[in-house]
Amino acid sequence: MNADKAQIGPTAPGDSRYPHQELTEQIIGAAFEVHRELGPGFLEKVYEAALVRELSQRRIQVVSQAPIQVRYKGQPVGQYYADLLVDEAVICEIKTVDGLTSVHKAQLLHYLKATGMEVGLLMNFATPRVELKRVVLSK
């Protein structure tokens, strides 16, 4: 898999192509807990704040609205703010929409490419069950 392709969706446990697997599993568990407690219906900011609290209680480093420098050919060209940056390794984008679309996945993929990070989680809290997509960018 080259840098122009991404793996979207689940991978087999222990799959070496999937970096930060243990961390993303912990984040997903925290997202399930938040959704179990709150259910659907709130704005993104509510889920973001609840997820920050849940991850912090689990002693996982998390920064809300983390500024991330975007580079173009090695030069800074702007800044983007990740909904959550977990353990300086995983970008989490939180949505409250009817369903995740290819546009949402593309947005996260571009964030990964622009920042040089490998792993992102796309989370939708507006559905009856939290909807999650993992995006892994190969380097």
C-alpha positions as CSV (number, residue, x, y, z in Angstrom):
1,M,0.0,0.0,0.0
2,N,1.5,3.3,-1.0
3,A,1.0,6.8,0.5
4,D,-1.8,7.6,-1.9
5,K,-3.9,4.8,-0.6
6,A,-5.5,4.3,2.8
7,Q,-7.0,1.4,4.6
8,I,-10.5,2.2,5.7
9,G,-12.4,0.0,8.1
10,P,-11.5,-2.9,10.4
11,T,-8.4,-5.0,10.3
12,A,-7.6,-8.4,11.8
13,P,-6.3,-8.4,15.4
14,G,-2.5,-8.2,15.4
15,D,-2.4,-7.0,11.8
16,S,1.0,-5.4,11.5
17,R,-0.4,-3.0,8.9
18,Y,-2.5,-1.4,11.6
19,P,-0.4,1.0,13.8
20,H,-1.7,2.1,17.2
21,Q,-4.2,-0.7,17.4
22,E,-4.2,-0.9,21.2
23,L,-4.7,2.8,21.5
24,T,-7.5,2.9,18.9
25,E,-9.3,0.0,20.7
26,Q,-9.2,2.0,23.9
27,I,-10.6,5.1,22.2
28,I,-13.4,3.1,20.6
29,G,-14.2,1.6,24.0
30,A,-14.4,5.1,25.5
31,A,-16.6,6.2,22.5
32,F,-19.0,3.3,23.2
33,E,-19.2,4.3,26.8
34,V,-20.0,7.9,26.0
35,H,-22.7,6.8,23.5
36,R,-24.1,4.4,26.0
37,E,-24.5,7.1,28.6
38,L,-25.7,10.0,26.4
39,G,-27.3,8.3,23.4
40,P,-27.9,10.2,20.1
41,G,-29.2,13.7,19.9
42,F,-26.6,16.1,21.2
43,L,-24.3,18.5,19.3
44,E,-20.7,17.4,18.5
45,K,-19.2,19.6,21.2
46,V,-21.1,17.6,23.9
47,Y,-19.7,14.3,22.7
48,E,-16.3,15.8,22.3
49,A,-16.3,17.0,25.9
50,A,-17.7,13.7,27.2
51,L,-15.1,11.8,25.3
52,V,-12.3,14.0,26.6
53,R,-13.6,13.3,30.1
54,E,-13.8,9.5,29.5
55,L,-10.4,9.2,28.0
56,S,-8.8,11.3,30.8
57,Q,-10.5,9.1,33.4
58,R,-8.8,6.2,31.6
59,R,-5.5,8.0,31.9
60,I,-5.2,8.4,28.1
61,Q,-3.6,11.7,27.0
62,V,-6.1,13.7,24.9
63,V,-6.2,17.3,23.6
64,S,-9.4,18.9,22.4
65,Q,-9.3,21.2,19.4
66,A,-5.6,20.4,19.0
67,P,-3.8,22.7,16.6
68,I,-2.0,20.8,13.9
69,Q,0.4,22.4,11.5
70,V,-0.4,21.5,7.9
71,R,2.6,21.3,5.6
72,Y,3.0,21.4,1.9
73,K,6.3,20.1,0.5
74,G,7.8,20.5,3.9
75,Q,6.7,24.1,4.4
76,P,3.9,25.2,6.8
77,V,0.9,26.4,4.9
78,G,-1.8,26.6,7.6
79,Q,-3.2,25.2,10.7
80,Y,-6.1,22.8,11.3
81,Y,-7.8,21.9,14.6
82,A,-8.4,18.3,15.2
83,D,-11.5,17.6,17.3
84,L,-9.3,15.3,19.4
85,L,-5.7,14.4,19.3
86,V,-5.1,11.3,21.4
87,D,-1.7,10.4,22.7
88,E,-0.2,12.6,19.9
89,A,-0.8,9.6,17.6
90,V,-4.5,9.4,16.6
91,I,-6.7,12.1,15.1
92,C,-10.4,11.7,16.1
93,E,-13.1,13.5,14.1
94,I,-16.5,13.6,15.8
95,K,-19.7,13.9,13.8
96,T,-23.4,14.1,14.5
97,V,-24.9,13.3,11.1
98,D,-27.5,10.8,9.7
99,G,-24.6,8.6,8.5
100,L,-21.0,8.8,7.6
101,T,-20.2,9.4,4.0
102,S,-17.3,9.2,1.7
103,V,-16.9,13.0,2.1
104,H,-16.3,12.5,5.9
105,K,-13.8,9.8,5.2
106,A,-12.0,11.9,2.6
107,Q,-11.8,14.8,5.1
108,L,-10.0,12.6,7.6
109,L,-7.8,11.1,5.0
110,H,-6.7,14.6,3.9
111,Y,-6.0,15.5,7.5
112,L,-3.8,12.5,7.9
113,K,-1.9,13.2,4.6
114,A,-1.4,16.9,5.5
115,T,-0.2,16.2,9.0
116,G,1.9,13.1,8.3
117,M,-0.1,11.1,10.9
118,E,-1.0,7.5,10.2
119,V,-4.2,6.8,12.0
120,G,-7.6,8.5,12.4
121,L,-10.9,7.6,13.8
122,L,-14.2,9.0,12.4
123,M,-17.0,8.8,15.0
124,N,-20.7,9.5,14.4
125,F,-22.7,9.8,17.6
126,A,-26.1,10.7,16.0
127,T,-27.0,7.1,15.1
128,P,-28.7,4.6,17.4
129,R,-25.3,2.8,17.7
130,V,-22.1,4.9,17.5
131,E,-20.8,4.6,13.9
132,L,-17.0,4.2,13.7
133,K,-14.5,4.2,10.8
134,R,-10.8,3.6,11.1
135,V,-8.5,5.2,8.6
136,V,-4.9,4.2,8.3
137,L,-2.5,6.0,6.0
138,S,0.5,3.9,5.0
139,K,3.8,5.8,4.9
